[in-house]
Amino acid sequence: MRVEKIAAVNEAVFIEKGHHAIFFTFTAKIIDGTPLIQDEEEISEIRWVDVQTANKFMPYHPDGVESILEASSPYTFQG
């Protein structure tokens, strides 16, 4: 996978669990290989979905995932 751009940054507070989270949503391209979960206690699943399904999973983007794909920021991995 090649990460291309940061599409969105979201923040949430889960009061009942006492957690605060920041979510980074990236656009990416599959180059080769198979996605691998490195921290199974934090990540339960990796799944590629179409835009309509992504809109169902991310209803907090009022104009849909399409809108965040148009307004993204570059991402650079510096090692």
DSSP file (Angstrom, degrees, kcal/mol; ACC not computed):
  #  RESIDUE AA STRUCTURE BP1 BP2  ACC     N-H-->O    O-->H-N    N-H-->O    O-->H-N    TCO  KAPPA ALPHA  PHI   PSI    X-CA   Y-CA   Z-CA
    1    1 A M              0   0    0      0, 0.0     2,-0.5     0, 0.0    29,-0.2   0.000 360.0 360.0 360.0 141.9    0.0    0.0    0.0
    2    2 A R  E     -A   29   0A   0     27,-2.8    27,-2.0     0, 0.0     2,-0.3  -0.972 360.0-140.7-119.2 116.6    1.2    3.5   -0.7
    3    3 A V  E     +A   28   0A   0     -2,-0.5    25,-0.3    25,-0.2    74,-0.1  -0.577  25.3 173.4 -74.6 134.6   -0.3    6.3    1.4
    4    4 A E  E     -     0   0A   0     23,-3.0    71,-1.4     1,-0.4     2,-0.3   0.838  50.5  -5.8-109.1 -58.6   -1.0    9.4   -0.6
    5    5 A K  E     -AB  27  74A   0     22,-0.8    22,-2.6    69,-0.2     2,-0.6  -0.963  60.2-110.3-141.8 154.9   -2.9   12.1    1.3
    6    6 A I  E     -AB  26  73A   0     67,-2.8    67,-2.6    -2,-0.3    20,-0.3  -0.798  32.8-178.4 -81.5 120.6   -4.5   12.8    4.6
    7    7 A A  E     -     0   0A   0     18,-3.3     2,-0.3    -2,-0.6    19,-0.2   0.789  60.4  -9.1 -92.2 -31.9   -8.2   13.0    3.8
    8    8 A A  E     -A   25   0A   0     17,-1.6    17,-3.0    65,-0.1     2,-0.4  -0.987  46.9-149.9-163.4 153.4   -9.5   13.9    7.3
    9    9 A V  E     -A   24   0A   0     -2,-0.3     2,-0.3    15,-0.2    15,-0.2  -0.995  25.2-179.5-127.5 124.2   -8.7   14.2   10.9
   10   10 A N  E     -A   23   0A   0     13,-2.7    13,-3.4    -2,-0.4     2,-0.4  -0.919  12.3-155.6-125.4 150.9  -11.4   13.5   13.4
   11   11 A E  E     +A   22   0A   0     -2,-0.3     2,-0.3    11,-0.2    11,-0.2  -0.969  13.7 176.5-127.0 141.0  -11.5   13.6   17.2
   12   12 A A  E     -A   21   0A   0      9,-2.6     9,-3.0    -2,-0.4     2,-0.5  -0.996  20.0-149.2-144.2 148.6  -13.9   11.7   19.6
   13   13 A V  E     -A   20   0A   0     -2,-0.3     2,-0.9     7,-0.2     7,-0.2  -0.983   5.3-161.5-117.9 124.9  -14.3   11.3   23.3
   14   14 A F  E >>> -A   19   0A   0      5,-3.1     5,-1.9    -2,-0.5     4,-1.2  -0.788  12.2-179.2-105.9  86.4  -15.7    8.0   24.5
   15   15 A I  G >45S+     0   0    0     -2,-0.9     3,-0.6     1,-0.3    -1,-0.2   0.878  76.0  56.4 -57.4 -45.1  -16.8    9.0   28.0
   16   16 A E  G 345S+     0   0    0      1,-0.3    -1,-0.3    -3,-0.1    -2,-0.0   0.769 117.7  35.0 -62.3 -25.9  -18.1    5.6   29.1
   17   17 A K  G <45S-     0   0    0     -3,-1.0    -1,-0.3     2,-0.2    -2,-0.2   0.497 107.1-122.8-103.4  -7.3  -14.7    4.0   28.4
   18   18 A G  T <<5 +     0   0    0     -4,-1.2     2,-0.3    -3,-0.6    -3,-0.2   0.832  65.1 138.0  69.2  31.9  -12.6    7.0   29.4
   19   19 A H  E   < -A   14   0A   0     -5,-1.9    -5,-3.1     2,-0.0     2,-0.4  -0.851  39.9-165.0-114.6 147.7  -10.9    7.2   26.0
   20   20 A H  E     -A   13   0A   0     -2,-0.3     2,-0.4    -7,-0.2    -7,-0.2  -0.998  19.8-174.5-124.9 131.4  -10.0   10.1   23.8
   21   21 A A  E     -A   12   0A   0     -9,-3.0    -9,-2.6    -2,-0.4     2,-0.4  -0.955  21.9-158.5-133.4 147.7   -9.2    9.3   20.2
   22   22 A I  E     -A   11   0A   0     -2,-0.4     2,-0.5   -11,-0.2   -11,-0.2  -0.997  18.0-156.6-121.3 127.1   -7.9   11.1   17.1
   23   23 A F  E     -A   10   0A   0    -13,-3.4   -13,-2.7    -2,-0.4     2,-0.5  -0.895   3.9-162.0-108.6 129.2   -8.6    9.4   13.8
   24   24 A F  E     -A    9   0A   0     -2,-0.5     2,-0.5   -15,-0.2   -15,-0.2  -0.951   6.2-160.6-109.0 123.9   -6.5   10.0   10.7
   25   25 A T  E     -A    8   0A   0    -17,-3.0   -18,-3.3    -2,-0.5   -17,-1.6  -0.926  13.4-172.5-107.9 124.5   -8.1    9.0    7.4
   26   26 A F  E     -A    6   0A   0     -2,-0.5     2,-0.4   -20,-0.3   -20,-0.2  -0.809  23.7-131.4-113.0 151.5   -5.8    8.6    4.5
   27   27 A T  E     +A    5   0A   0    -22,-2.6   -23,-3.0    -2,-0.3   -22,-0.8  -0.814  40.3 170.3 -90.8 146.9   -6.2    8.0    0.8
   28   28 A A  E     -A    3   0A   0     -2,-0.4     2,-0.4   -25,-0.3   -25,-0.2  -0.973  29.7-135.2-152.6 162.5   -4.0    5.1   -0.4
   29   29 A K  E     -A    2   0A   0    -27,-2.0   -27,-2.8    -2,-0.3     2,-0.6  -0.978  24.0-124.2-123.1 138.8   -3.3    2.8   -3.4
   30   30 A I        +     0   0    0     -2,-0.4     3,-0.1   -29,-0.2     4,-0.0  -0.719  33.7 169.0 -79.8 123.3   -2.8   -0.9   -3.2
   31   31 A I        -     0   0    0     -2,-0.6     2,-0.3     1,-0.5    -1,-0.2   0.842  58.9 -51.4 -99.8 -52.7    0.6   -1.7   -4.8
   32   32 A D  S    S+     0   0    0      2,-0.0    -1,-0.5     0, 0.0     2,-0.0  -0.960  91.1  53.3-170.3 176.3    1.0   -5.3   -3.8
   33   33 A G  S    S-     0   0    0     -2,-0.3    -3,-0.0    -3,-0.1     0, 0.0  -0.230  78.7 -71.4  83.3-172.5    0.9   -7.6   -0.8
   34   34 A T        -     0   0    0    -33,-0.0    -1,-0.0    -2,-0.0    -2,-0.0  -0.980  46.6-105.3-125.6 133.9   -1.7   -8.2    1.8
   35   35 A P        -     0   0    0      0, 0.0     2,-0.4     0, 0.0    11,-0.1  -0.308  37.7-156.9 -57.6 142.2   -2.7   -5.8    4.7
   36   36 A L        -     0   0    0      0, 0.0     2,-0.6     0, 0.0     0, 0.0  -0.988  12.9-139.2-128.0 129.8   -1.3   -6.9    8.0
   37   37 A I        -     0   0    0     -2,-0.4     3,-0.2     1,-0.2     9,-0.0  -0.795  19.9-179.5 -86.4 119.0   -2.6   -6.0   11.5
   38   38 A Q  S    S+     0   0    0     -2,-0.6     2,-0.5     1,-0.2    -1,-0.2   0.735  74.9  40.4 -92.4 -24.8    0.4   -5.4   13.7
   39   39 A D    >>  +     0   0    0      1,-0.1     4,-2.5     2,-0.0     3,-1.3  -0.798  62.9 179.0-126.6  88.7   -1.5   -4.6   16.9
   40   40 A E  T 34 S+     0   0    0     -2,-0.5    -1,-0.1     1,-0.3    -2,-0.0   0.656  79.6  62.3 -68.1 -15.8   -4.4   -7.0   17.3
   41   41 A E  T 34 S+     0   0    0      1,-0.1    -1,-0.3     3,-0.0     3,-0.1   0.753 116.3  30.4 -77.5 -23.7   -5.4   -5.4   20.6
   42   42 A E  T <4 S+     0   0    0     -3,-1.3     2,-0.5     1,-0.2    -2,-0.2   0.758 123.0  44.4-102.1 -33.5   -6.0   -2.0   18.9
   43   43 A I     <  +     0   0    0     -4,-2.5    -1,-0.2     1,-0.1     3,-0.1  -0.965  51.8 175.5-121.8 122.7   -7.1   -3.0   15.4
   44   44 A S        +     0   0    0     -2,-0.5     2,-0.3     1,-0.3    -1,-0.1   0.692  67.3   8.8 -98.3 -21.1   -9.6   -5.8   14.8
   45   45 A E        -     0   0    0      2,-0.0     2,-0.4     0, 0.0    -1,-0.3  -0.986  48.6-154.6-160.9 144.9  -10.1   -5.6   11.1
   46   46 A I        +     0   0    0     -2,-0.3     2,-0.4    -3,-0.1    -9,-0.1  -0.995  28.4 168.5-119.1 129.4   -8.7   -4.0    7.9
   47   47 A R        -     0   0    0     -2,-0.4     2,-0.5     2,-0.0    -2,-0.0  -0.990  30.2-141.6-146.2 133.4  -11.2   -3.8    5.0
   48   48 A W        +     0   0    0     -2,-0.4     2,-0.3     0, 0.0    -2,-0.0  -0.808  32.6 177.7 -89.2 131.4  -11.3   -1.9    1.7
   49   49 A V        -     0   0    0     -2,-0.5     2,-0.1     2,-0.0    -2,-0.0  -0.912  29.6-106.2-133.3 159.8  -14.7   -0.6    0.9
   50   50 A D     >  -     0   0    0     -2,-0.3     4,-2.4     1,-0.1     3,-0.2  -0.317  42.8 -99.3 -77.8 169.6  -16.4    1.5   -1.8
   51   51 A V  H  > S+     0   0    0      1,-0.2     4,-2.3     2,-0.2    14,-0.3   0.866 121.3  54.7 -61.2 -39.9  -17.3    5.1   -1.2
   52   52 A Q  H  > S+     0   0    0      1,-0.2     4,-1.2     2,-0.2    -1,-0.2   0.902 111.1  45.3 -62.9 -40.6  -21.0    4.4   -0.5
   53   53 A T  H  > S+     0   0    0      2,-0.2     4,-1.9     1,-0.2    -1,-0.2   0.895 110.2  54.6 -68.8 -39.6  -20.1    1.9    2.2
   54   54 A A  H  X S+     0   0    0     -4,-2.4     4,-2.0     1,-0.2    -2,-0.2   0.887 103.6  56.2 -60.6 -38.7  -17.5    4.3    3.6
   55   55 A N  H  < S+     0   0    0     -4,-2.3    -1,-0.2     1,-0.2    -2,-0.2   0.869 106.5  50.2 -61.0 -36.1  -20.3    7.0    3.9
   56   56 A K  H  < S+     0   0    0     -4,-1.2    -1,-0.2    -3,-0.2    -2,-0.2   0.882 113.7  44.9 -68.8 -37.8  -22.3    4.5    6.0
   57   57 A F  H  < S+     0   0    0     -4,-1.9    -2,-0.2     1,-0.2    -1,-0.2   0.752 121.0  39.8 -75.9 -24.5  -19.3    3.9    8.3
   58   58 A M    ><  +     0   0    0     -4,-2.0     3,-1.5    -5,-0.2    -1,-0.2  -0.505  61.9 152.6-125.8  63.2  -18.4    7.6    8.6
   59   59 A P  T 3   +     0   0    0      0, 0.0    -1,-0.1     0, 0.0     5,-0.1   0.593  60.9  82.0 -70.0  -8.5  -21.7    9.5    8.8
   60   60 A Y  T 3  S+     0   0    0     -3,-0.1     3,-0.1     1,-0.1    -5,-0.0   0.526  71.5  83.9 -76.7  -4.2  -20.0   12.3   10.7
   61   61 A H  S X  S-     0   0    0     -3,-1.5     3,-2.4    -6,-0.2    -1,-0.1  -0.850  71.4-161.7 -94.4  99.5  -18.8   13.8    7.4
   62   62 A P  T 3  S+     0   0    0      0, 0.0    -1,-0.2     0, 0.0     3,-0.1   0.763  86.9  42.6 -59.0 -29.2  -21.9   15.8    6.5
   63   63 A D  T 3> S-     0   0    0      1,-0.3     4,-0.5    -3,-0.1     3,-0.1   0.234 118.7-110.1-101.0  14.3  -21.1   16.1    2.8
   64   64 A G  H X>  -     0   0    0     -3,-2.4     3,-1.0     1,-0.2     4,-0.9   0.077  37.8 -67.4  82.2 165.4  -19.9   12.5    2.5
   65   65 A V  H 3> S+     0   0    0    -14,-0.3     4,-1.7     1,-0.3     3,-0.4   0.812 125.8  70.5 -60.3 -31.6  -16.6   10.9    2.0
   66   66 A E  H 3> S+     0   0    0      1,-0.2     4,-1.1     2,-0.2    -1,-0.3   0.877  95.2  54.0 -53.7 -39.2  -16.5   12.3   -1.5
   67   67 A S  H <X S+     0   0    0     -3,-1.0     4,-1.1    -4,-0.5    -1,-0.2   0.867 107.6  48.0 -67.9 -36.1  -16.1   15.8    0.0
   68   68 A I  H  < S+     0   0    0     -4,-0.9    -1,-0.2    -3,-0.4    -2,-0.2   0.786 105.9  59.0 -76.2 -23.9  -13.0   14.8    2.1
   69   69 A L  H  < S+     0   0    0     -4,-1.7     3,-0.3     1,-0.2    -1,-0.2   0.808 106.3  49.0 -70.7 -27.7  -11.4   13.2   -1.0
   70   70 A E  H  < S+     0   0    0     -4,-1.1     2,-0.7     1,-0.2    -1,-0.2   0.799 113.1  47.0 -78.9 -30.4  -11.5   16.5   -2.8
   71   71 A A  S  < S+     0   0    0     -4,-1.1     2,-0.3   -64,-0.1    -1,-0.2  -0.727  82.0 142.2-116.2  80.4  -10.0   18.5    0.0
   72   72 A S        -     0   0    0     -2,-0.7   -65,-0.2    -3,-0.3    -3,-0.1  -0.746  41.3-131.8-120.3 166.9   -7.0   16.6    1.2
   73   73 A S  E     -B    6   0A   0    -67,-2.6   -67,-2.8    -2,-0.3   -65,-0.1  -0.871  33.1-100.3-115.0 148.0   -3.5   17.4    2.5
   74   74 A P  E     -B    5   0A   0      0, 0.0     2,-0.4     0, 0.0   -69,-0.2  -0.329  31.6-149.5 -65.7 150.7   -0.2   15.8    1.4
   75   75 A Y        -     0   0    0    -71,-1.4     2,-0.4   -72,-0.1   -49,-0.0  -0.988  13.0-174.6-122.2 129.6    1.3   13.1    3.6
   76   76 A T        -     0   0    0     -2,-0.4     2,-0.6     2,-0.0   -72,-0.1  -0.985  15.7-150.3-128.3 122.9    5.0   12.5    3.8
   77   77 A F        -     0   0    0     -2,-0.4    -2,-0.0   -74,-0.1   -74,-0.0  -0.817  12.2-173.2 -88.3 121.6    6.6    9.7    5.7
   78   78 A Q              0   0    0     -2,-0.6    -1,-0.1     0, 0.0    -2,-0.0   0.157 360.0 360.0-106.9  18.7   10.0   10.9    6.8
   79   79 A G              0   0    0      0, 0.0    -2,-0.1     0, 0.0     0, 0.0   0.462 360.0 360.0  98.0 360.0   11.4    7.7    8.3
